[in-house]
Amino acid sequence: MLLSQWVASHPELRRIWIDLDETDNDANHFEAHVLDAIAGTDRNPAILKSGSASAANFATDFITAICDKLSTMGESVIVLEDLHRLTNQKIVADIGRLIEMLPPHVHMLISSRADTPVALNRNRLRGEVGEIRQSAFAMTYDESAALLQAIAGRELDHASVAALLDRTEGWTAGLQMAAMTLRFRHDTTTFVAEFGGSDRLVADYLSEEVLDALSRSDRATLLEMSALDKVSAELLSEVTDRPRASDLLTRLERQSLFVTPIGDSREWFRFHPLFRDLLRYRMRSEDPRAEPRTLTRAAEWHLARGDTGSAIEYFLRARNWERAIEMILSRGPDLFERADAPVIGHWLNAIPEDVIAERTEVLLLRGMLTATTGDGALAEDRLRAIAARRDITAGEAAYAQAFLAALVQWRPRPNVSIACAEQALDAIQSIRKSHAPDHLPNPAIVTTITMISLGRAHFLAGNLPEARQWLDEALSTDGGGYSVWRISALGSLALIEAWCGRTDQADEFASEALALANEISASPIPATAEAHLAAALVAIESANLKQAAAACAKGVRLSNANGRDMVAWVAFAELRALDDLHPSSRAPRAPAGPPPPIVADSLLASRSRALRLSGSPGTAHRLLNGQPAVTTSVMFEKVATELALGHPDVARGLMNGLPDLPDAAGPLGQIQHLILASWCEAENGMGARADDLLRQAMNLAEDNGLITVFVRAGPATVKRLSTLTDESVSATREAVLSSLPELFDAPVVNEPAEGLTERELELIALLPTRLTNTELADRFFISVNTVKTHMTHIYRKLAVSDRDGAITKAAQLGLLNKRLTYPGWTTTGRSSYSRRR
């Protein structure tokens, strides 16, 4: 097609078109064919009789005669189509000689499915050869969409075009055949999902053009090869008993028989998807036993070379369940904390239920690993079903409880995990090693795992001292020396210490966890998510927002790698904290399900702080009223809201509850207490006492590198801090002030106009960010329609018609203020900021 169009676009050229076939392998026939083609351009065949039709090959005198004749013509082009059909090497060699002797005004165009054997190296070096290879003919998405629409007679959606492009790999004929079938099909989605090498048009085309031209031996080998995803000469020799497999692969590639090399080394090859589909279809219909036989031999070959993953894949496809289970259970005791745990979970889910119905150790492992595939609810159901069985041993029951506890990072009920972990620890103490389930970690390892789960559960529940205690104990066990579990415990400990403001300890634990992870694995380990989130939290508290964002992104990616929604919620809370300090155009997306208590506490504090700093402490008060404080963050906001409302006595009473909270003893909790006490004293006219308490807070903050705690307190605290000129607090003062070069007093608005609701005030506060309705819905966990309803009410109550009008009116009423969450500042260093222009 391409050659026809090119030649047609150059009418000034004489065209000599020679369409080759198998009969041209006879020298006499080939000579006659060429003579007829040239005669057709000249309309006078008699002048060509100087050639010798009886010669044994394409003789020199004949080449000379042709060249002499061509020299008398104008600019011409000779087209040799389907050169791959010539197998007579003498004729092919003489075509090369002809090319060398052609007059300068005569061009040769050659088309071939195989790499041409004609010697053209000297021509290439002289820059005389232009080549268009197979990859250049692959169609792009836009080209594919246009072709499909033109032939099918209707426009296909993006997903359908992309799927067909992927399936055909841009092969024009494949796309054309798909479109031809679609002309008579209305169920596009179903057709696209089912389209493959067994499609009638594709099967007929490939059979006629490829398979029928192969020898019986090559065809049989190709059918066996099709069972494999990729093949090398060594593997092919193993599964087919073909000693010269490399010759076959090289020949198949040279002949462009839908075999593609993988990488530059050309060691491994794969089939075109449609050709592979056809071959597999033929193999299964002709010999149903061939595929499992080939797959099993390939699995054993990969296993002998240490490639357990590929071996398991092939055993599963061969339905050799016992060998697959054996290989999966051999992966080691660190199975469900490995980076490939989700893959192993999918493997176990592929094994039929009846095969593993009596294999409790496999059921236990599958139950735990099901969570890593992103289905924590199914994992819990499976483990509870095992725990409820009457025929399980005490060891299996203990392991079921231990694995249920380990779901703490996937499921939103940390108190349930605490109960399961406590039950498991009691049961494991009475289990001797000989009574532990086969092929699963020994009781010492499971004890460590359970202690780590218990520590994580206490953290998510907000019980920070208990969390720290269990994680410390886990590190001191025998299993705590095992790399993967040590990484897990250290990461969780780092996160707890960062939450409490112990930045040095958090950095130490996180650094050790990450260094150990780098030692044992070149790829990221999901268990390091908490270490990254701890580093992010330390950076947030020290006002290094760029570093915080980078570490947080790693934590998000690793927690999502195996579906740990509770860890993702911690990351979400940190992203919200970052957004409060440096508002972005896109709000972070909340994970699935409800947040754990410690995250819900943090988010509640964030929402109430936004209202307080925007000049709506009354609304913040209503939001916090009746809400329990899990950590000091919510209690801080309760006290700060009362102070903003002018109720220092009520605030002082609430402060009595601060020391009882689980993180109150940490540096962050102590600083918050001192800030509030200073604020109370200032409200009561005790300026000297207020300054002294604030100095204590600043000294403690300097020891731990804490900056943003003062920013979160609000303008009143920062302004008082700025008046302290003592050398002892100068470093902290400069760090805080350099983060916010300008301070604005926010007007207090107890009851905004027209009875705006709490949610409406929250939405108004975010109007200047230009977040879309969808992004606002994600931020507040509500539907887009609900956001639209709130916006309608806001416009009516503010007596405006659009968002711009609402922003202007809200600013006039004091509902918007530059000090909402200190927006508009971007980080330029560890504790310095510059104004965004």
C-alpha positions, 0 to 999 in steps of 0.5 A: 500500500505504501509503495503504491501510494508513493509511486502514484505520487511521482508520475514523473518516474517510469515505474517497473513493478515486479511482484515476486512469488515462489515461482521466481526462484527458477532462474528462467522464470525470474528472467522472463518476469523481469523482461516482461516488467521492463518491456511493459514500461517501454512497449517494445519487448523485442529490444530485450532479447539480448538476455540469455533465458537459458542461463543457469542464473541471473547472468552478468551479460543479462544484468549488463543488457538491462542496465544498458536499456535502463540507461536510455530511459528517463528517471525510473524506479524498479519495485521488487515486492515481497523479496522474502519469497525468493529463496534462491540465493544465487538470484538474490546475490545477483540482485545485489550486483544489479543494484551496484550497476544501476545507472544513477537515475534508476532507483530500486524499492524493495519490500520484504517481510524478512530482513533482505539477504541482498548485500547492501552494506557498501550502499549503506555506508555511502548513504544510498539506502533508506530503510523503513522497518516494521516498528515504523508502521505501528499506528499511534492512538490518533491514527488508530482512532481515525482508522477504526472510525473510518472503517467501523462507521462510528467513533469509539470511546478512548478506552476501546481504542486504547484496548485495541491499540494495545492488543494489536500493538499498532498493527494496521491489518489487525486494527483493520480487521477489528474495525471490519468486524465492528461494522456488524457489531453494536456491543463495542465493549463486549467485542473489544474485551473478547477481541484476540487471535481467535477472531475469525478474520484474524485467525484466517489471515494469520493462518494463511499468511504465516502458519500455512507457510511454515514447515510441520516441525516449525509449526509444532514448535511455535504451538508449544512456544505460545504457552510461554510469555517469553522465551529464550533459546535455552528455555525453548530447547528445554520445553521442546527438545529442539537442539537448535532453538536459537536458529529458529528464533533468529529465523522467525525474527528475520522473517518478521513472523510476529516474534519480537526481541525483548531488550537489546540483548536479543536473548529473550523473545515474545509473540505478538499478542494476536499471534500468540492468542491464535497459537494458543487456541490451536494448541489447546484444540489440537492437543489439550495436554501440550500446554500444561506439559510445556508450562510445567517444564518451563516452571522447573527450568525457571526454578532451577535458575532461582526464578521462583516467581516465574516458576510459581506463575507457570505452575499455577497456569499448568494447574499444578496446585501442589507444586505452586503451594510448595513454592509459595510456602517456601518464600520465608517467614517475612512473607507478608511484609515483602514488597511482592506480598500483593503478588503472592496474595494474588497467587493464593487467590488463584488456587481453587477453594477445594484444593486448600480447604483442608490446608489450614496453614495455606488458608491462614497465609491466604487470609493475611495476604488477601489484605495486601491485595487491597481487600482488608474486609475479605481478609478479616472474613477469611481469618475469622472463618478459620478461627471459628473452625472446630477442627483447628489446633490451638496453634492455628487458632493462636495464629488466626488471632495474631494475623487478625491483629496484624490487619490493624493497618488495613482495617479501621478498628484498632481496639478490635486488633488490640483484643485479638493481639492480647488473645494471641499473645496469651495463646502463643505462650502455651504453644510449643514449637512443635505445635505451630502451624507448618510452613508458617513463621515459628512462635517466636516470630509470630510473637514479635509480629503480634507485639508490633501489631499491638503497638500499632493498634495502640498508636492508632487508638491514641494510646501512645505510651502503651504503643511505645511500650509494646514496640520497645518490647517487640524490638527486644524479642528474638524476632526483633532482630530479624530485619523486616520486623525490626524495620516495622517496629522502628518505623512505628516507633519513629512515628510515635515519637514524631507525633509527640514532638521528640524529633531527635528520637524520631529521626534516629528510629526512622534513619535506622529503619530506612538504612536497614531497608536499603541494606536488605532490598534494592526495591522499596519495602512497604513497611518503611512507609511509617519511617517516611511519614515520621520523617515528614512529620518531623519536617512539618513541625520544623517548618521544612515543608519541601522536605515534608512533602517529599517524605510524605509522598513516599509514605503515601506511595508505600502505604498504597502499595499493599492497601494499608488504609490506616497508614494512608490515613496518617499520611492524609492527616500530614498532607492536611497539615501541610495544606494548612501551612501552605494551601495548594490548588488540589486538596489531598484525597481521603483514603477509603473508610473511616479514619482511626481515632488518632487521625480523626482527632488530628483532622478535628483539630485542623478544622476547628483551628481553621475556623478559629484563625479565620475569625469564627471561634464561635463556630469552632466552639460548636464544632468541638462541643461534646467531642472527646480529646484523644490527644492534646491537639483537640484539647489545645483547640478547645482551650484556644477557642475559649480564649479567643472567645474571651473566656479565660476562666473556662479555658483555665478549667479545661487546661486541667485535663491536658496533663492526662492526655497520652501525648501530654508528656512529650515535648509537643504536648508540654509546649502546647500547655505552656503556650496556653498557660501563657495566653491565659496569664496574658488575658488576665493581665499577668504579662510578666508571667505570660512572657516567662511561660512563653520563654519556657515553651520557646526553650523547649521548642529549640531543644526539639526543633519545633517551629509550627506549634507557635504558628498554629497557636495563632497571631496573638501568640506569635505577636507576643513571641516577637516582643521577647528579645532575650538572647536565650530564645532568639533562635526560636523567635527568629525561626518563627518570625522568619516563617511569617514576616507579616502578621495580621490580627483576625477580627473576631466574628462570633455570629456571622451574617444570616446564620451561616452554618458551620459547614458553610463557614468552612466552605467560605474559608476555602473560596479563595483557594479556587478549589473545584466543587469536586475537590471541596467534596473530597476535602470534606468527605461529602458529595458534589451535589451537597457542595453545590447545595451549600454554595447555593445557600452561601450565595443567598445568605451573602446576597451575591450571585457568584463565587467572586461576589461571595469572596468579596462579601466574605472579606468585608464581613471578616469571614476571610483573613490572610491569617486563616491558616497563614496561607501564601507562604512557600518554604525556602529552607529549614525554617525560612519562608518567602512571600509568593508573588 
